[in-house]
Amino acid sequence: MDDERAKGTTSDVKGKIKEAGGGLTGNEETKAKGQTQQTQGEAQKGLGDVKEKLSGDGSGNKR
């Protein structure tokens, strides 16, 4: 897993926790921020996927 995908996964998980916390406390702002953070994490993971595809076949071997 490259750096972008790892950061994206971390952001996604933090967003899920934030969304759940907002839902439990009834704080809609925190819940929305968590959803936004998840979307950003998914985008960052996608960027990592693109970088991986451009750099090789995913097995560590360059094309």
N, C-alpha and C positions, 0 to 999 in steps of 0.2 A: 504494500500500500504506500503510495507516495504521500508527500507532505500535504498537498491540497486536499486529498481525500480524507486524510486523518483529521485535518482541521475542520473539514466539512462535517464529518461524523460527530466530532466533539460539539460543534455548534448546534447540530440537529438534536443531539441528546440534551444539551442545556436548554434548548428551546422547548422540548417536550416536558422537561421538569418545570420550567417557568410557566408553561401553559397549564399544567396540572395544578401547580400552586395557586395560580390565579383563579382556576375553577373552584378549588376547594375553599378559598377565602372570599369568593365572589368579586374579586378584583378584575374587572373586564379589561382594564388597561394592561395589567401584567399578562393576562391570558393572550391578548392580541400581540403583545411584544414577543411572547413565546412562539406564537404562530409565525410571526415575521422571522424570528431567528431560525426556525426550522426551515423555512423557505430559503433563507440565505445559505444554510448548511447544505441543503440539497443542491443548490446552484454551485456551491464550491466543490461538492463531490463530483458534479458533472464536469466541471472544469478539470478536475484531476483525471477523470476518465478520458477526456479529450487529449490532455497532455500525454497520457499513457499511450493512447492509440497513435499519436503523432510520433512518439519516440520509439516505438517498436511494436511487437506483437503481444505484449503483456507478459511474456515469459522471461523478459530480461534480455532477449536477443534483439538486436537491431535488424531491421529489414534491409 
